[in-house]
């Protein structure tokens, strides 16, 4: 299942050198693949920035609190 994805954001800040988890909208589940570039709402202002899909998670594997949806 492609319910959640791990995203690396395209940002030069060293503190952001980690994986962020986003929910995959139903309309994108059949199309999204590892390596795809996506737009994700990021930070408190939810500014859309580029990110890259690096892995998938099952719903059981994550803490769903504060999870945002990605765009493509």
Phi and psi in radians as a Rosetta constraint file:
Dihedral C 1 N 2 CA 2 C 2 CIRCULARHARMONIC -1.910 0.35
Dihedral N 2 CA 2 C 2 N 3 CIRCULARHARMONIC 1.054 0.35
Dihedral C 2 N 3 CA 3 C 3 CIRCULARHARMONIC -1.416 0.35
Dihedral N 3 CA 3 C 3 N 4 CIRCULARHARMONIC -0.656 0.35
Dihedral C 3 N 4 CA 4 C 4 CIRCULARHARMONIC -2.367 0.35
Dihedral N 4 CA 4 C 4 N 5 CIRCULARHARMONIC 2.593 0.35
Dihedral C 4 N 5 CA 5 C 5 CIRCULARHARMONIC -2.234 0.35
Dihedral N 5 CA 5 C 5 N 6 CIRCULARHARMONIC 2.640 0.35
Dihedral C 5 N 6 CA 6 C 6 CIRCULARHARMONIC -1.637 0.35
Dihedral N 6 CA 6 C 6 N 7 CIRCULARHARMONIC 2.243 0.35
Dihedral C 6 N 7 CA 7 C 7 CIRCULARHARMONIC -2.141 0.35
Dihedral N 7 CA 7 C 7 N 8 CIRCULARHARMONIC 2.366 0.35
Dihedral C 7 N 8 CA 8 C 8 CIRCULARHARMONIC -1.749 0.35
Dihedral N 8 CA 8 C 8 N 9 CIRCULARHARMONIC 2.172 0.35
Dihedral C 8 N 9 CA 9 C 9 CIRCULARHARMONIC -1.499 0.35
Dihedral N 9 CA 9 C 9 N 10 CIRCULARHARMONIC 2.623 0.35
Dihedral C 9 N 10 CA 10 C 10 CIRCULARHARMONIC -1.542 0.35
Dihedral N 10 CA 10 C 10 N 11 CIRCULARHARMONIC 1.487 0.35
Dihedral C 10 N 11 CA 11 C 11 CIRCULARHARMONIC -2.566 0.35
Dihedral N 11 CA 11 C 11 N 12 CIRCULARHARMONIC 2.454 0.35
Dihedral C 11 N 12 CA 12 C 12 CIRCULARHARMONIC -1.502 0.35
Dihedral N 12 CA 12 C 12 N 13 CIRCULARHARMONIC -0.033 0.35
Dihedral C 12 N 13 CA 13 C 13 CIRCULARHARMONIC -1.214 0.35
Dihedral N 13 CA 13 C 13 N 14 CIRCULARHARMONIC 2.243 0.35
Dihedral C 13 N 14 CA 14 C 14 CIRCULARHARMONIC -1.079 0.35
Dihedral N 14 CA 14 C 14 N 15 CIRCULARHARMONIC -0.607 0.35
Dihedral C 14 N 15 CA 15 C 15 CIRCULARHARMONIC -1.139 0.35
Dihedral N 15 CA 15 C 15 N 16 CIRCULARHARMONIC -0.308 0.35
Dihedral C 15 N 16 CA 16 C 16 CIRCULARHARMONIC -1.685 0.35
Dihedral N 16 CA 16 C 16 N 17 CIRCULARHARMONIC 0.246 0.35
Dihedral C 16 N 17 CA 17 C 17 CIRCULARHARMONIC -1.439 0.35
Dihedral N 17 CA 17 C 17 N 18 CIRCULARHARMONIC 1.146 0.35
Dihedral C 17 N 18 CA 18 C 18 CIRCULARHARMONIC -2.682 0.35
Dihedral N 18 CA 18 C 18 N 19 CIRCULARHARMONIC 3.051 0.35
Dihedral C 18 N 19 CA 19 C 19 CIRCULARHARMONIC -1.620 0.35
Dihedral N 19 CA 19 C 19 N 20 CIRCULARHARMONIC 2.328 0.35
Dihedral C 19 N 20 CA 20 C 20 CIRCULARHARMONIC -1.958 0.35
Dihedral N 20 CA 20 C 20 N 21 CIRCULARHARMONIC 2.511 0.35
Dihedral C 20 N 21 CA 21 C 21 CIRCULARHARMONIC -1.780 0.35
Dihedral N 21 CA 21 C 21 N 22 CIRCULARHARMONIC 2.347 0.35
Dihedral C 21 N 22 CA 22 C 22 CIRCULARHARMONIC -2.310 0.35
Dihedral N 22 CA 22 C 22 N 23 CIRCULARHARMONIC 2.616 0.35
Dihedral C 22 N 23 CA 23 C 23 CIRCULARHARMONIC -1.455 0.35
Dihedral N 23 CA 23 C 23 N 24 CIRCULARHARMONIC 2.420 0.35
Dihedral C 23 N 24 CA 24 C 24 CIRCULARHARMONIC -1.593 0.35
Dihedral N 24 CA 24 C 24 N 25 CIRCULARHARMONIC 2.115 0.35
Dihedral C 24 N 25 CA 25 C 25 CIRCULARHARMONIC -1.097 0.35
Dihedral N 25 CA 25 C 25 N 26 CIRCULARHARMONIC 2.616 0.35
Dihedral C 25 N 26 CA 26 C 26 CIRCULARHARMONIC -0.940 0.35
Dihedral N 26 CA 26 C 26 N 27 CIRCULARHARMONIC -0.658 0.35
Dihedral C 26 N 27 CA 27 C 27 CIRCULARHARMONIC -1.248 0.35
Dihedral N 27 CA 27 C 27 N 28 CIRCULARHARMONIC -0.169 0.35
Dihedral C 27 N 28 CA 28 C 28 CIRCULARHARMONIC -1.896 0.35
Dihedral N 28 CA 28 C 28 N 29 CIRCULARHARMONIC -0.147 0.35
Dihedral C 28 N 29 CA 29 C 29 CIRCULARHARMONIC -1.027 0.35
Dihedral N 29 CA 29 C 29 N 30 CIRCULARHARMONIC -0.579 0.35
Dihedral C 29 N 30 CA 30 C 30 CIRCULARHARMONIC -1.429 0.35
Dihedral N 30 CA 30 C 30 N 31 CIRCULARHARMONIC -0.281 0.35
Dihedral C 30 N 31 CA 31 C 31 CIRCULARHARMONIC -1.827 0.35
Dihedral N 31 CA 31 C 31 N 32 CIRCULARHARMONIC -0.416 0.35
Dihedral C 31 N 32 CA 32 C 32 CIRCULARHARMONIC -1.398 0.35
Dihedral N 32 CA 32 C 32 N 33 CIRCULARHARMONIC 2.418 0.35
Dihedral C 32 N 33 CA 33 C 33 CIRCULARHARMONIC -2.374 0.35
Dihedral N 33 CA 33 C 33 N 34 CIRCULARHARMONIC 2.771 0.35
Dihedral C 33 N 34 CA 34 C 34 CIRCULARHARMONIC -1.027 0.35
Dihedral N 34 CA 34 C 34 N 35 CIRCULARHARMONIC 2.353 0.35
Dihedral C 34 N 35 CA 35 C 35 CIRCULARHARMONIC 1.728 0.35
Dihedral N 35 CA 35 C 35 N 36 CIRCULARHARMONIC -0.281 0.35
Dihedral C 35 N 36 CA 36 C 36 CIRCULARHARMONIC -1.128 0.35
Dihedral N 36 CA 36 C 36 N 37 CIRCULARHARMONIC 2.485 0.35
Dihedral C 36 N 37 CA 37 C 37 CIRCULARHARMONIC -1.530 0.35
Dihedral N 37 CA 37 C 37 N 38 CIRCULARHARMONIC 2.340 0.35
Dihedral C 37 N 38 CA 38 C 38 CIRCULARHARMONIC -2.334 0.35
Dihedral N 38 CA 38 C 38 N 39 CIRCULARHARMONIC 2.878 0.35
Dihedral C 38 N 39 CA 39 C 39 CIRCULARHARMONIC -1.800 0.35
Dihedral N 39 CA 39 C 39 N 40 CIRCULARHARMONIC 2.291 0.35
Dihedral C 39 N 40 CA 40 C 40 CIRCULARHARMONIC -2.246 0.35
Dihedral N 40 CA 40 C 40 N 41 CIRCULARHARMONIC 2.467 0.35
Dihedral C 40 N 41 CA 41 C 41 CIRCULARHARMONIC -1.259 0.35
Dihedral N 41 CA 41 C 41 N 42 CIRCULARHARMONIC 2.276 0.35
Dihedral C 41 N 42 CA 42 C 42 CIRCULARHARMONIC -2.344 0.35
Dihedral N 42 CA 42 C 42 N 43 CIRCULARHARMONIC 2.431 0.35
Dihedral C 42 N 43 CA 43 C 43 CIRCULARHARMONIC 1.383 0.35
Dihedral N 43 CA 43 C 43 N 44 CIRCULARHARMONIC -3.090 0.35
Dihedral C 43 N 44 CA 44 C 44 CIRCULARHARMONIC -1.194 0.35
Dihedral N 44 CA 44 C 44 N 45 CIRCULARHARMONIC -0.492 0.35
Dihedral C 44 N 45 CA 45 C 45 CIRCULARHARMONIC -1.508 0.35
Dihedral N 45 CA 45 C 45 N 46 CIRCULARHARMONIC -0.058 0.35
Dihedral C 45 N 46 CA 46 C 46 CIRCULARHARMONIC 0.940 0.35
Dihedral N 46 CA 46 C 46 N 47 CIRCULARHARMONIC 0.652 0.35
Dihedral C 46 N 47 CA 47 C 47 CIRCULARHARMONIC -1.157 0.35
Dihedral N 47 CA 47 C 47 N 48 CIRCULARHARMONIC 2.335 0.35
Dihedral C 47 N 48 CA 48 C 48 CIRCULARHARMONIC -1.399 0.35
Dihedral N 48 CA 48 C 48 N 49 CIRCULARHARMONIC 2.188 0.35
Dihedral C 48 N 49 CA 49 C 49 CIRCULARHARMONIC -2.263 0.35
Dihedral N 49 CA 49 C 49 N 50 CIRCULARHARMONIC 2.856 0.35
Dihedral C 49 N 50 CA 50 C 50 CIRCULARHARMONIC -1.318 0.35
Dihedral N 50 CA 50 C 50 N 51 CIRCULARHARMONIC 2.536 0.35
Dihedral C 50 N 51 CA 51 C 51 CIRCULARHARMONIC -2.544 0.35
Dihedral N 51 CA 51 C 51 N 52 CIRCULARHARMONIC 2.955 0.35
Dihedral C 51 N 52 CA 52 C 52 CIRCULARHARMONIC -2.253 0.35
Dihedral N 52 CA 52 C 52 N 53 CIRCULARHARMONIC 2.313 0.35
Dihedral C 52 N 53 CA 53 C 53 CIRCULARHARMONIC -1.268 0.35
Dihedral N 53 CA 53 C 53 N 54 CIRCULARHARMONIC 2.198 0.35
Dihedral C 53 N 54 CA 54 C 54 CIRCULARHARMONIC -2.052 0.35
Dihedral N 54 CA 54 C 54 N 55 CIRCULARHARMONIC -0.323 0.35
Dihedral C 54 N 55 CA 55 C 55 CIRCULARHARMONIC -2.896 0.35
Dihedral N 55 CA 55 C 55 N 56 CIRCULARHARMONIC 3.035 0.35
Dihedral C 55 N 56 CA 56 C 56 CIRCULARHARMONIC -2.120 0.35
Dihedral N 56 CA 56 C 56 N 57 CIRCULARHARMONIC 2.645 0.35
Dihedral C 56 N 57 CA 57 C 57 CIRCULARHARMONIC -2.239 0.35
Dihedral N 57 CA 57 C 57 N 58 CIRCULARHARMONIC 2.591 0.35
Dihedral C 57 N 58 CA 58 C 58 CIRCULARHARMONIC -1.434 0.35
Dihedral N 58 CA 58 C 58 N 59 CIRCULARHARMONIC 2.792 0.35
Dihedral C 58 N 59 CA 59 C 59 CIRCULARHARMONIC -1.026 0.35
Dihedral N 59 CA 59 C 59 N 60 CIRCULARHARMONIC -0.580 0.35
Dihedral C 59 N 60 CA 60 C 60 CIRCULARHARMONIC -1.209 0.35
Dihedral N 60 CA 60 C 60 N 61 CIRCULARHARMONIC -0.382 0.35
Dihedral C 60 N 61 CA 61 C 61 CIRCULARHARMONIC -1.525 0.35
Dihedral N 61 CA 61 C 61 N 62 CIRCULARHARMONIC -0.049 0.35
Dihedral C 61 N 62 CA 62 C 62 CIRCULARHARMONIC -2.271 0.35
Dihedral N 62 CA 62 C 62 N 63 CIRCULARHARMONIC 2.818 0.35
Dihedral C 62 N 63 CA 63 C 63 CIRCULARHARMONIC -1.607 0.35
Dihedral N 63 CA 63 C 63 N 64 CIRCULARHARMONIC 1.996 0.35
Dihedral C 63 N 64 CA 64 C 64 CIRCULARHARMONIC -1.390 0.35
Dihedral N 64 CA 64 C 64 N 65 CIRCULARHARMONIC -0.046 0.35
Dihedral C 64 N 65 CA 65 C 65 CIRCULARHARMONIC -1.173 0.35
Dihedral N 65 CA 65 C 65 N 66 CIRCULARHARMONIC 2.325 0.35
Dihedral C 65 N 66 CA 66 C 66 CIRCULARHARMONIC 1.135 0.35
Dihedral N 66 CA 66 C 66 N 67 CIRCULARHARMONIC 0.445 0.35
Dihedral C 66 N 67 CA 67 C 67 CIRCULARHARMONIC -1.463 0.35
Dihedral N 67 CA 67 C 67 N 68 CIRCULARHARMONIC 2.306 0.35
Dihedral C 67 N 68 CA 68 C 68 CIRCULARHARMONIC -1.816 0.35
Dihedral N 68 CA 68 C 68 N 69 CIRCULARHARMONIC 2.809 0.35
Dihedral C 68 N 69 CA 69 C 69 CIRCULARHARMONIC -1.599 0.35
Dihedral N 69 CA 69 C 69 N 70 CIRCULARHARMONIC 2.500 0.35
Dihedral C 69 N 70 CA 70 C 70 CIRCULARHARMONIC -1.559 0.35
Dihedral N 70 CA 70 C 70 N 71 CIRCULARHARMONIC 2.880 0.35
Dihedral C 70 N 71 CA 71 C 71 CIRCULARHARMONIC -2.118 0.35
Dihedral N 71 CA 71 C 71 N 72 CIRCULARHARMONIC 2.930 0.35
